Amino acid sequence: MAEQRDEWLGRRRMHLRLRFLQGESTGSYVTRLAARNNRPAQEVLRSMGTGPVPVDPQYTEMYVSRYARERLATLAGYTVAEMQERLIGLRDEFLMPKNAKDDWEWPWDARAGYIVQACSLCAARRGTRSPAWLILPDPWQVCLRHRRWTDNSRSTRHPYIDLGELAEVVRAQQRLNRIRKRLGPAGRWVFADACSILVRSGYLEDPAETK
């Protein structure tokens, strides 16, 4: 049985607000918010309700109850609607069941996509020096601003691939972004179908056979 909530906690905004990273996971945001205010993540979580000890956000996503979402919005200094818009894991479809005994959980598999490391230079622009993590529909991301490729390998020793000498990858991502902008969510599926056709037709080299 979960310990009783302290209803007085989480009712006041934390001293320092935190800028959002596009596509950031909830677990990453909570961890960064705690670090921004020089507080342990466990202490911030206690202000959101009751639940298990925090998990490093590089491993999975954090999902919360409606109660914890409201508390987190207050702590962060934003409205619930603003939080939902910027953190996909806080949307209604990902909330924990109403009868859940805890106010947050860290399931082994993320439900909304893949955990991908954020570009460290983008994270630094938003006030964080430690690794930040995104929740994305694809297991990789290309940062066009800094020409870096990151993926869901979750390695902090080699956090990115420098695309400075791989202009063709940058151009491909730019074209993909234009397709997605033109077609909306359907653009991702069109891209996936095109890749599948090329692989089966032999136009894309099998990486396993590359020397």
Buried (B, 14 or more C-beta within 10 A) or exposed (E): EEEEBEEEBBEEEBEEBBEBBEBBBBBBBBBBBBBBBEBEBEEBBBBBBBBEEBBBBBEBBBBBBBBBBBBBBBBBBBEBEBBBEBBBBBEEEBBBEEEBEBBBBBEEEBEBBBBBBBBBEBBEEBEBEEBBBBBBEBEBBBBEEBBBBBBBBBEEEEBBBEBEEBEEBBEEBEEBEEBBEEEEEEBBEBBEEEEEEEEEEEEEEEEEEEE
